[in-house]
């Protein structure tokens, strides 16, 4: 008879998750005690202030449907690009028009799965187009047979400002578009909140999607200490380009008597009536759009001119690769990109992508899961060689992904970026471009908050090798506007360093406006940096960011703050239905993955009194995306 009856098993699991006890050797952050409550739910007499207070936000809303649902496996109508539309899986004939016809047919159907069976599909940029394939409707899934079975090979090398795959609604989905008259706030909201008081609620209803915006006035710029400084940088004459923070939210309650609204996810930065903080309805967006299970690569651009500024001259090779992307997802809510890799389609220098990998723009609650993006040919200035770029993204999740052999692995850019989570990813060998025949160093490196105040994001349990994570003042780099202050209230939690970058002796550099946080580092390269990136910038970023447990992440509890916060918010009922158990007479292994947010694996032996988290083997492809990705403990708690 088994020593682990199923009923007792589920009871023990519930007790385990709810107790969340630390082990005798573990430690907790002083900012995250056992009785921590999301700051937007606390009843403090003095509300939290983003600009001045030290506190940890609730980051658990990131990803597809706020982490509350697994990524879907739609069984809607299937449009087979080969059997139904004559795409060529042999890689001999160009299949661009055939695959696009399948996408268009699915769109006309109101949705469907565009299936690419095992094979290689040649793509090219149609005449007068700036994308090979485009999706402009909801409920479309472009699905391959697997990243090691379905390959998209773009033969076009004239890809300046173009994409291989673009997802975008017909009206472009920009949050700057005002489709209703803005309504001003009636009171300030200085810290995290889901309740806003307005001058009126006329025209607003439960379920509406709205943009909450604090314009970048001169006073706002001065609040961020980005007025004129001794380094010659100022946002005062660049306010139109700075724009001010925007978040996309859905209304869950409207009270016309008190003129208050309730939004589904807390705010991420202050809102002041002084600046004309307001809400408005915006452009339409797509929903339930996904890309999954294929690899993508590009024929390399010939030539040897790959310098930092060579993208500005059409005579240079870099000009033709500049600002190209493999995938752009724009104007999407509740979408996903999963199990997609870059690959070398036959280039003699191992190039996978001409410049950039994936870009998210004006999108919310997107999950990027098990991506493997590497080997950029060009990593020069002007925005090249980024594997994952979040331009204007709210509450997006990047999980179990691998980026490397590029200028920057993961980039956060602009004030519309907030609430994003990067977890369990492997960032390696940044500051590199493949160029012509031999890899070259680039002027930029690391995964960073690249400019213009991308705030309130989380980097949780990532592995860093010959790269680093950064949120530091960048001064006049970039231009239009100057990059300046790049972040505030961003948390680096329990990240692991395997090896330092050749040009750095740290794995995290944090020099944020107001307050930033590094809590727990571990591994053979655990050191951090807190000082200036650019001279004369400390006055803009004081005080020095909060740090705790540097080099002691192995005993930090919880191991993952993201998973812990999500468990607290969802509760055990959201997790137990997907439990799977492998049982023997003397041991029990539990596996479950309610969403990419919660991949856990636990082991219990009849001879032990505690549950043991398993260090997932590198070849366990069900738990990890890549053979050289790190292993991660899923949970650690007393029974």
C-alpha positions as CSV (number, residue, x, y, z in Angstrom):
1,X,0.0,0.0,0.0
2,X,1.3,3.4,-0.9
3,X,2.4,5.6,2.0
4,X,1.0,8.7,0.3
5,X,-2.8,8.5,-0.2
6,X,-4.0,11.0,-2.8
7,X,-6.4,12.8,-0.4
8,X,-3.6,13.3,2.1
9,X,-1.3,14.4,-0.7
10,X,-3.6,17.2,-1.7
11,X,-4.1,18.2,1.9
12,X,-0.3,18.2,2.5
13,X,0.3,20.3,-0.6
14,X,-2.3,22.8,0.5
15,X,-0.8,23.0,3.9
16,X,2.7,23.4,2.4
17,X,1.7,26.2,0.1
18,X,-0.3,28.1,2.7
19,X,2.3,27.8,5.5
20,X,5.2,29.1,3.5
21,X,7.5,28.6,6.4
22,X,11.2,29.3,6.2
23,X,13.9,26.8,7.0
24,X,16.1,27.4,10.1
25,X,19.0,28.5,7.9
26,X,17.0,30.8,5.6
27,X,16.5,34.6,5.8
28,X,13.8,37.0,4.7
29,X,14.2,40.5,3.3
30,X,13.3,43.2,5.8
31,X,11.2,44.7,3.0
32,X,9.3,41.4,2.6
33,X,8.3,40.0,6.0
34,X,6.0,37.0,6.3
35,X,3.1,39.3,6.9
36,X,3.8,41.4,3.8
37,X,0.7,42.9,2.2
38,X,0.5,44.4,-1.3
39,X,1.0,48.1,-0.8
40,X,-2.2,49.0,-2.7
41,X,-4.1,47.0,-0.1
42,X,-2.6,48.2,3.1
43,X,-4.5,50.5,5.4
44,X,-1.6,52.7,6.4
45,X,-2.6,56.1,7.6
46,X,0.1,57.5,5.3
47,X,-0.1,56.0,1.8
48,X,3.1,54.9,0.0
49,X,4.8,57.4,-2.2
50,X,6.6,56.0,-5.3
51,X,9.1,58.9,-5.3
52,X,10.2,58.9,-1.7
53,X,9.2,55.7,0.1
54,X,11.1,52.3,0.4
55,X,8.7,49.4,-0.3
56,X,8.2,46.4,-2.6
57,X,5.3,46.4,-5.1
58,X,3.1,43.5,-6.1
59,X,4.6,42.2,-9.3
60,X,2.3,39.2,-9.6
61,X,0.1,40.6,-12.4
62,X,2.6,39.9,-15.2
63,X,1.9,37.6,-18.1
64,X,-1.0,36.1,-20.0
65,X,-4.3,36.9,-18.2
66,X,-2.2,38.2,-15.2
67,X,-0.8,34.7,-14.6
68,X,-4.2,33.4,-13.7
69,X,-4.5,31.0,-16.7
70,X,-2.2,28.6,-18.4
71,X,-1.2,29.4,-21.9
72,X,-4.0,28.2,-24.1
73,X,-4.0,25.2,-26.4
74,X,-6.7,26.3,-28.8
75,X,-8.6,23.6,-30.8
76,X,-10.3,26.1,-33.1
77,X,-10.3,25.8,-36.9
78,X,-7.0,24.7,-38.3
79,X,-5.6,26.2,-41.5
80,X,-2.8,24.0,-42.7
81,X,-0.5,26.2,-44.7
82,X,0.8,23.1,-46.6
83,X,-2.2,21.0,-47.5
84,X,-4.7,23.9,-47.7
85,X,-2.6,26.7,-49.1
86,X,0.3,25.1,-50.9
87,X,3.2,26.3,-48.8
88,X,6.4,24.5,-49.6
89,X,7.9,22.7,-46.5
90,X,11.0,21.7,-48.5
91,X,12.4,25.2,-48.4
92,X,12.8,25.3,-52.2
93,X,10.0,27.7,-53.1
94,X,9.0,30.9,-51.4
95,X,6.1,30.4,-49.1
96,X,5.4,33.9,-48.0
97,X,2.1,34.4,-50.0
98,X,0.8,30.9,-49.1
99,X,1.3,31.4,-45.4
100,X,-0.1,34.9,-45.5
101,X,-3.2,33.5,-47.3
102,X,-3.6,31.0,-44.5
103,X,-3.4,33.8,-41.9
104,X,-5.9,35.9,-43.9
105,X,-8.3,32.9,-44.1
106,X,-8.1,32.4,-40.4
107,X,-8.8,36.2,-39.8
108,X,-11.9,36.0,-42.1
109,X,-13.0,33.0,-40.1
110,X,-12.9,35.0,-36.8
111,X,-9.9,33.2,-35.6
112,X,-8.0,29.9,-36.0
113,X,-4.7,28.1,-36.0
114,X,-2.4,28.6,-38.9
115,X,-0.3,25.4,-38.8
116,X,3.1,25.0,-40.3
117,X,4.0,21.2,-40.4
118,X,7.5,20.0,-40.1
119,X,9.8,21.6,-42.7
120,X,11.6,24.7,-43.8
121,X,9.6,27.6,-45.2
122,X,11.3,30.3,-47.3
123,X,10.0,33.9,-46.7
124,X,10.8,37.2,-48.3
125,X,9.8,40.8,-48.0
126,X,7.0,41.5,-50.6
127,X,7.5,44.5,-52.8
128,X,6.8,47.8,-51.1
129,X,6.2,46.0,-47.8
130,X,8.0,46.3,-44.5
131,X,7.0,42.9,-43.1
132,X,7.1,39.4,-44.5
133,X,4.0,38.1,-42.6
134,X,1.4,40.1,-40.8
135,X,-1.4,39.3,-38.4
136,X,-4.1,42.1,-37.8
137,X,-6.9,40.2,-36.1
138,X,-7.6,38.6,-32.8
139,X,-7.7,34.9,-32.0
140,X,-5.0,33.9,-34.5
141,X,-2.3,31.4,-33.6
142,X,0.7,30.8,-35.8
143,X,1.9,27.4,-34.8
144,X,4.8,25.2,-35.9
145,X,5.4,21.5,-35.2
146,X,8.3,22.4,-32.8
147,X,11.3,24.7,-32.6
148,X,13.4,21.8,-33.8
149,X,11.0,20.8,-36.6
150,X,9.5,23.9,-38.2
151,X,11.9,26.6,-39.6
152,X,11.1,30.0,-41.1
153,X,13.9,31.2,-43.3
154,X,13.8,34.8,-44.4
155,X,15.9,35.3,-47.5
156,X,15.5,39.1,-47.7
157,X,18.6,41.0,-46.7
158,X,17.1,44.5,-47.3
159,X,15.4,44.6,-43.9
160,X,16.0,48.1,-42.7
161,X,13.1,49.1,-40.4
162,X,11.3,45.9,-41.3
163,X,10.1,42.7,-39.5
164,X,9.8,39.1,-40.5
165,X,6.5,38.7,-38.5
166,X,4.3,41.6,-37.4
167,X,1.3,41.5,-35.2
168,X,-0.6,44.8,-35.1
169,X,-4.2,46.0,-35.2
170,X,-5.4,48.0,-38.2
171,X,-5.3,51.3,-36.1
172,X,-1.8,50.4,-34.8
173,X,-2.9,50.1,-31.2
174,X,-1.0,53.1,-29.8
175,X,-1.9,54.2,-26.2
176,X,-1.2,57.8,-27.3
177,X,-4.4,57.7,-29.3
178,X,-7.3,59.3,-27.4
179,X,-10.6,57.9,-28.6
180,X,-12.6,59.7,-25.9
181,X,-12.3,63.1,-24.2
182,X,-9.8,62.8,-21.3
183,X,-11.2,63.0,-17.8
184,X,-8.9,64.6,-15.2
185,X,-8.2,63.1,-11.9
186,X,-9.7,65.0,-8.9
187,X,-7.0,64.0,-6.4
188,X,-3.4,62.9,-6.4
189,X,-2.5,59.2,-6.3
190,X,1.1,59.1,-5.1
191,X,1.5,55.4,-4.5
192,X,0.1,52.1,-5.7
193,X,-3.6,52.1,-5.9
194,X,-6.5,50.5,-7.8
195,X,-9.0,53.3,-6.9
196,X,-8.8,56.7,-8.7
197,X,-11.0,59.7,-8.1
198,X,-12.0,61.6,-11.2
199,X,-13.8,64.8,-12.0
200,X,-16.5,62.8,-13.7
201,X,-17.2,59.2,-14.7
202,X,-19.4,60.1,-17.7
203,X,-19.0,57.7,-20.5
204,X,-17.1,55.1,-18.4
205,X,-18.4,51.6,-17.7
206,X,-17.2,48.3,-16.2
207,X,-15.1,46.5,-18.7
208,X,-13.8,49.5,-20.5
209,X,-10.1,49.7,-21.4
210,X,-8.6,53.0,-20.4
211,X,-5.1,54.6,-20.4
212,X,-4.1,56.3,-17.2
213,X,-1.6,59.0,-18.1
214,X,0.5,61.6,-16.1
215,X,1.8,64.1,-18.7
216,X,5.5,65.1,-18.6
217,X,5.2,68.7,-17.5
218,X,8.1,70.8,-16.4
219,X,7.2,70.1,-12.8
220,X,7.1,66.4,-13.5
221,X,10.5,66.5,-15.0
222,X,11.9,68.5,-12.0
223,X,10.3,65.9,-9.7
224,X,12.5,63.2,-11.4
225,X,15.6,65.5,-11.0
226,X,15.8,65.6,-14.8
227,X,16.0,69.4,-15.1
228,X,19.2,71.1,-16.1
229,X,22.2,69.5,-14.5
230,X,26.0,69.9,-14.3
231,X,26.3,67.2,-17.0
232,X,24.4,69.4,-19.5
233,X,21.4,67.1,-19.7
234,X,17.8,68.3,-19.3
235,X,14.4,66.9,-20.2
236,X,12.8,70.4,-19.8
237,X,13.1,71.1,-23.5
238,X,12.2,67.5,-24.5
239,X,8.9,67.0,-22.7
240,X,7.0,66.1,-25.9
241,X,9.4,63.2,-26.4
242,X,9.5,62.2,-22.7
243,X,5.7,61.9,-22.9
244,X,5.1,60.8,-19.2
245,X,4.0,57.4,-17.8
246,X,1.0,55.6,-19.3
247,X,-0.6,52.4,-18.2
248,X,-3.3,50.4,-19.8
249,X,-6.0,49.2,-17.4
250,X,-9.5,47.7,-17.5
251,X,-12.3,49.1,-15.3
252,X,-13.7,46.7,-12.7
253,X,-16.0,49.2,-11.0
254,X,-17.4,52.6,-11.7
255,X,-19.1,54.7,-9.0
256,X,-20.9,57.7,-10.5
257,X,-22.0,58.9,-7.0
258,X,-18.4,59.4,-5.8
259,X,-16.8,59.8,-9.2
260,X,-14.4,56.9,-8.5
261,X,-13.2,54.1,-10.7
262,X,-11.5,50.8,-9.8
263,X,-8.9,49.4,-12.2
264,X,-7.7,45.8,-12.4
265,X,-4.0,46.3,-11.7
266,X,-2.4,48.8,-9.4
267,X,-0.8,52.0,-10.6
268,X,3.0,51.9,-11.0
269,X,3.9,55.6,-10.6
270,X,2.5,58.8,-9.1
271,X,-0.4,60.7,-10.7
272,X,-0.7,64.4,-9.9
273,X,-3.6,66.8,-10.7
274,X,-0.9,69.4,-11.0
275,X,0.3,67.7,-14.2
276,X,-3.2,67.2,-15.6
277,X,-3.2,63.4,-14.8
278,X,-6.1,61.9,-16.7
279,X,-7.8,58.8,-18.1
280,X,-9.1,58.2,-21.6
281,X,-10.2,55.4,-23.9
282,X,-7.7,54.5,-26.5
283,X,-7.1,52.7,-29.8
284,X,-8.4,49.1,-30.2
285,X,-6.2,46.2,-29.4
286,X,-5.9,42.6,-30.5
287,X,-6.4,39.7,-28.0
288,X,-5.6,36.0,-27.8
289,X,-2.9,36.1,-30.5
290,X,0.0,33.7,-30.2
291,X,3.2,32.5,-32.0
292,X,4.5,29.1,-31.0
293,X,6.7,26.1,-31.7
294,X,9.1,27.2,-34.5
295,X,12.5,28.6,-35.3
296,X,13.2,31.7,-37.3
297,X,16.4,32.9,-39.1
298,X,17.6,35.4,-41.7
299,X,20.1,35.2,-44.5
300,X,23.0,37.4,-43.6
301,X,23.8,40.7,-45.2
302,X,27.1,40.6,-47.1
303,X,29.8,43.1,-46.5
304,X,32.2,44.3,-43.8
305,X,31.0,47.7,-42.7
306,X,29.5,47.1,-39.3
307,X,30.7,50.0,-37.2
308,X,28.8,51.7,-34.4
309,X,27.4,54.4,-36.7
310,X,27.5,52.6,-40.0
311,X,23.7,52.2,-40.1
312,X,23.4,55.9,-41.1
313,X,25.0,55.4,-44.6
314,X,23.2,53.4,-47.3
315,X,26.6,52.4,-48.7
316,X,27.3,50.3,-45.6
317,X,26.2,46.8,-44.8
318,X,24.9,47.9,-41.4
319,X,22.4,50.2,-43.1
320,X,20.4,47.3,-44.5
321,X,20.1,45.4,-41.2
322,X,19.4,48.5,-39.1
323,X,16.3,48.3,-36.8
324,X,15.1,45.0,-38.2
325,X,13.2,42.6,-36.0
326,X,12.3,39.0,-36.2
327,X,8.9,39.6,-34.5
328,X,7.0,42.7,-33.5
329,X,3.9,42.3,-31.3
330,X,2.1,45.6,-31.1
331,X,-1.3,46.6,-29.7
332,X,-2.0,43.2,-28.1
333,X,-3.5,42.3,-24.7
334,X,-3.4,38.7,-23.4
335,X,-1.1,37.2,-26.1
336,X,1.9,34.9,-26.0
337,X,5.1,33.9,-27.9
338,X,6.4,30.5,-26.7
339,X,8.9,27.9,-27.7
340,X,10.5,30.0,-30.5
341,X,14.2,30.0,-31.3
342,X,16.5,31.8,-33.6
343,X,18.6,29.6,-35.8
344,X,21.3,29.7,-38.5
345,X,19.7,29.0,-41.8
346,X,23.0,28.3,-43.5
347,X,25.1,31.4,-43.0
348,X,28.8,30.8,-43.1
349,X,29.4,33.0,-40.0
350,X,26.6,31.5,-37.8
351,X,24.3,34.6,-38.0
352,X,20.8,33.9,-36.8
353,X,19.2,37.4,-36.9
354,X,20.2,40.6,-38.7
355,X,19.7,42.8,-35.7
356,X,16.9,42.4,-33.2
357,X,14.7,39.6,-32.0
358,X,11.3,40.3,-30.4
359,X,9.7,43.7,-29.7
360,X,6.7,44.4,-27.6
361,X,5.0,47.7,-28.2
362,X,1.8,49.2,-26.7
363,X,1.0,45.7,-25.3
364,X,-0.1,44.3,-21.9
365,X,-0.1,40.9,-20.3
366,X,2.0,39.2,-22.9
367,X,3.9,36.0,-21.9
368,X,7.3,35.3,-23.6
369,X,8.1,31.7,-22.7
370,X,11.0,29.5,-23.6
371,X,12.5,31.8,-26.2
372,X,16.1,31.2,-27.4
373,X,17.3,34.2,-29.3
374,X,21.0,34.6,-30.2
375,X,23.7,35.7,-32.8
376,X,22.8,39.1,-34.0
377,X,24.8,40.2,-37.1
378,X,24.6,43.9,-36.2
379,X,24.8,45.4,-32.8
380,X,25.6,49.0,-33.6
381,X,24.1,52.2,-32.3
382,X,20.6,53.4,-33.0
383,X,18.9,50.4,-31.5
384,X,20.5,47.3,-32.9
385,X,21.3,43.8,-31.6
386,X,18.6,43.6,-28.9
387,X,17.1,40.1,-28.5
388,X,14.0,41.1,-26.5
389,X,12.9,44.8,-26.4
390,X,10.0,46.1,-24.4
391,X,9.3,49.5,-25.9
392,X,5.9,50.3,-24.2
393,X,4.7,47.2,-22.3
394,X,2.7,46.8,-19.1
395,X,2.7,43.7,-16.9
396,X,4.5,41.4,-19.4
397,X,6.3,38.2,-18.4
398,X,9.5,36.9,-19.8
399,X,10.2,33.4,-18.4
400,X,12.6,30.5,-19.0
401,X,14.2,32.2,-22.0
402,X,17.8,32.5,-23.2
403,X,19.4,35.5,-24.8
404,X,23.1,35.9,-25.9
405,X,25.7,36.7,-28.5
406,X,24.2,40.2,-29.0
407,X,24.6,43.8,-27.9
408,X,21.8,43.7,-25.3
409,X,19.9,40.7,-24.2
410,X,16.7,42.2,-22.7
411,X,15.9,45.9,-22.9
412,X,13.3,48.1,-21.1
413,X,12.6,51.4,-22.9
414,X,10.5,54.4,-22.1
415,X,8.0,55.5,-19.4
416,X,5.2,53.4,-20.7
417,X,7.1,50.3,-19.5
418,X,6.1,49.1,-16.0
419,X,5.1,46.1,-14.1
420,X,7.1,43.7,-16.3
421,X,8.8,40.5,-14.9
422,X,11.9,38.7,-16.1
423,X,12.3,35.4,-14.4
424,X,14.4,32.2,-14.7
425,X,16.1,33.5,-17.8
426,X,19.7,32.9,-18.9
427,X,21.5,36.1,-20.1
428,X,25.0,35.4,-21.5
429,X,27.7,36.9,-23.7
430,X,26.3,40.4,-24.4
431,X,28.2,43.2,-26.1
432,X,28.9,41.1,-29.2
433,X,27.9,41.3,-32.9
434,X,28.7,38.6,-35.4
435,X,29.4,41.1,-38.3
436,X,31.1,39.6,-41.3
437,X,33.4,36.8,-40.5
438,X,34.5,37.2,-36.9
439,X,32.5,38.3,-33.8
440,X,33.2,41.9,-32.8
441,X,32.7,43.8,-29.5
442,X,30.0,46.5,-29.4
443,X,29.8,49.7,-27.4
444,X,26.7,48.5,-25.5
445,X,26.3,45.4,-23.4
446,X,24.1,43.8,-20.7
447,X,20.3,43.7,-20.2
448,X,19.2,47.1,-19.2
449,X,16.7,49.8,-18.5
450,X,17.8,51.6,-21.6
451,X,16.4,55.0,-21.1
452,X,13.6,57.4,-20.3
453,X,12.4,56.0,-17.0
454,X,11.1,52.5,-17.4
455,X,10.0,51.8,-13.8
456,X,8.6,49.3,-11.3
457,X,9.9,46.2,-13.0
458,X,11.2,42.9,-11.5
459,X,14.2,40.7,-12.4
460,X,13.8,37.5,-10.4
461,X,16.0,34.4,-10.3
462,X,17.9,34.9,-13.6
463,X,21.3,33.5,-14.4
464,X,23.9,35.9,-15.7
465,X,27.1,34.8,-17.5
466,X,29.5,37.3,-19.1
467,X,26.7,39.9,-19.1
468,X,24.9,42.0,-16.4
469,X,21.6,43.6,-15.5
470,X,21.4,47.4,-15.2
471,X,19.2,50.2,-14.2
472,X,21.5,53.2,-14.1
473,X,21.6,56.9,-15.2
474,X,22.7,57.2,-18.9
475,X,22.9,60.9,-19.3
476,X,22.8,62.3,-22.9
477,X,23.2,58.9,-24.6
478,X,20.5,58.3,-27.2
479,X,19.1,61.7,-27.8
480,X,15.5,62.7,-28.7
481,X,15.1,62.4,-25.7
482,X,18.3,61.9,-23.9
483,X,18.2,58.5,-22.1
484,X,18.8,60.2,-18.7
485,X,17.3,58.5,-15.7
486,X,16.3,55.0,-16.6
487,X,14.4,53.6,-13.7
488,X,12.9,53.7,-10.2
489,X,11.3,51.2,-7.9
490,X,12.8,48.3,-9.9
491,X,13.7,45.2,-8.0
492,X,16.5,42.7,-8.6
493,X,15.7,39.6,-6.6
494,X,17.9,36.6,-6.0
495,X,19.8,36.6,-9.4
496,X,22.7,34.3,-10.0
497,X,26.1,35.2,-11.5
498,X,28.1,32.4,-13.2
499,X,30.8,34.7,-14.6
500,X,31.4,38.4,-14.9
501,X,31.5,40.2,-18.2
502,X,35.0,41.0,-19.4
503,X,34.3,44.7,-19.0
504,X,32.6,44.5,-15.6
505,X,33.1,43.1,-12.1
506,X,29.5,42.9,-11.2
507,X,26.2,41.2,-12.4
508,X,23.9,44.0,-11.4
509,X,24.3,47.8,-11.6
510,X,21.6,49.8,-9.9
511,X,21.6,53.6,-9.8
512,X,17.9,54.4,-9.9
513,X,16.0,57.6,-9.2
514,X,14.5,57.6,-5.7
515,X,14.6,53.9,-4.6
516,X,15.8,50.8,-6.4
517,X,16.4,47.4,-4.8
518,X,18.9,44.5,-5.0
519,X,17.9,41.7,-2.7
520,X,20.0,38.5,-2.7
521,X,22.6,37.5,-5.3
522,X,24.3,34.1,-5.5
523,X,26.7,32.1,-7.6
524,X,30.4,32.4,-8.5
525,X,30.0,36.0,-9.6
526,X,27.6,37.7,-7.1
527,X,29.0,41.2,-6.9
528,X,27.0,44.4,-7.6
529,X,27.6,48.0,-8.5
530,X,25.9,51.1,-7.0
531,X,28.0,54.0,-8.1
532,X,27.7,56.4,-11.1
533,X,27.6,55.2,-14.7
534,X,28.0,58.8,-16.0
535,X,29.9,61.5,-14.1
536,X,27.9,64.1,-12.1
537,X,24.8,61.9,-11.9
538,X,24.7,61.0,-8.2
539,X,22.7,64.1,-7.4
540,X,19.9,62.9,-9.7
541,X,19.7,59.4,-8.2
542,X,20.3,59.8,-4.5
543,X,19.9,58.0,-2.2
544,X,22.0,55.0,-3.0
545,X,19.8,52.0,-3.8
546,X,18.7,49.5,-1.1
547,X,20.7,46.3,-1.0
548,X,20.5,43.2,1.2
549,X,22.0,39.7,1.2
550,X,24.6,40.2,-1.5
551,X,26.2,36.8,-2.1
552,X,23.6,35.1,0.2
553,X,20.8,34.3,-2.2
554,X,21.1,30.6,-1.8
555,X,19.4,30.9,1.6
556,X,17.0,33.8,0.7
557,X,13.3,33.0,1.3
558,X,11.2,32.9,-0.7
559,X,13.5,31.9,-3.6
560,X,11.2,33.6,-6.1
561,X,9.3,36.7,-4.9
562,X,7.3,36.6,-8.2
563,X,6.0,33.1,-7.6
564,X,5.4,33.8,-3.9
565,X,3.4,36.9,-4.7
566,X,1.4,35.1,-7.3
567,X,0.6,32.2,-5.0
568,X,-0.5,34.7,-2.3
569,X,-2.8,36.4,-4.8
570,X,-4.3,33.3,-6.4
571,X,-4.4,30.9,-3.5
572,X,-4.2,27.2,-3.5
573,X,-7.4,26.6,-5.4
574,X,-5.8,28.0,-8.5
575,X,-2.9,25.6,-8.4
576,X,-4.0,22.2,-7.2
577,X,-6.2,21.1,-10.3
578,X,-3.1,20.7,-12.5
579,X,-1.1,18.6,-10.0
580,X,0.6,15.5,-11.3
581,X,2.2,12.9,-9.1
582,X,4.8,10.2,-9.8
583,X,4.7,7.8,-6.9
584,X,6.7,4.8,-5.6
585,X,6.6,2.9,-2.4
586,X,9.1,5.2,-0.7
587,X,9.0,8.5,-2.5
588,X,6.7,10.9,-4.2
589,X,7.5,13.5,-6.9
590,X,5.0,16.3,-7.6
591,X,5.0,18.2,-10.8
592,X,2.6,21.0,-11.8
593,X,2.5,24.0,-14.0
594,X,-0.6,26.0,-13.7
595,X,1.0,28.7,-15.9
596,X,4.6,29.5,-17.1
597,X,4.5,31.6,-13.9
598,X,4.3,28.6,-11.7
599,X,6.6,25.7,-12.8
600,X,7.2,23.7,-9.6
601,X,8.6,20.3,-8.8
602,X,8.8,18.9,-5.3
603,X,10.0,15.6,-3.8
604,X,8.9,13.9,-0.6
605,X,10.4,10.7,0.8
606,X,8.8,8.5,3.4
607,X,12.0,8.8,5.4
608,X,12.0,12.6,5.4
609,X,9.9,15.0,7.3
610,X,10.1,17.8,4.7
611,X,9.4,18.4,1.1
612,X,12.6,18.8,-0.9
613,X,12.7,21.1,-4.0
614,X,14.4,19.3,-6.9
615,X,17.2,20.9,-8.8
616,X,15.7,20.4,-12.3
617,X,18.2,18.5,-14.5
618,X,19.6,20.4,-17.5
619,X,18.2,17.8,-19.9
620,X,14.7,18.0,-18.5
621,X,13.1,19.8,-21.4
622,X,9.7,19.7,-19.7
623,X,11.0,22.0,-17.0
624,X,13.7,24.0,-18.8
625,X,14.1,25.4,-22.3
626,X,17.7,24.9,-23.0
627,X,20.5,22.4,-22.2
628,X,22.7,25.1,-20.8
629,X,20.1,27.0,-18.9
630,X,20.4,27.2,-15.2
631,X,18.6,25.0,-12.7
632,X,16.1,26.6,-10.4
633,X,14.6,25.6,-7.1
634,X,10.8,25.9,-7.3
635,X,9.8,26.1,-3.7
636,X,11.3,25.4,-0.3
637,X,9.1,25.0,2.8
638,X,8.7,22.9,5.9
639,X,6.1,20.1,5.8
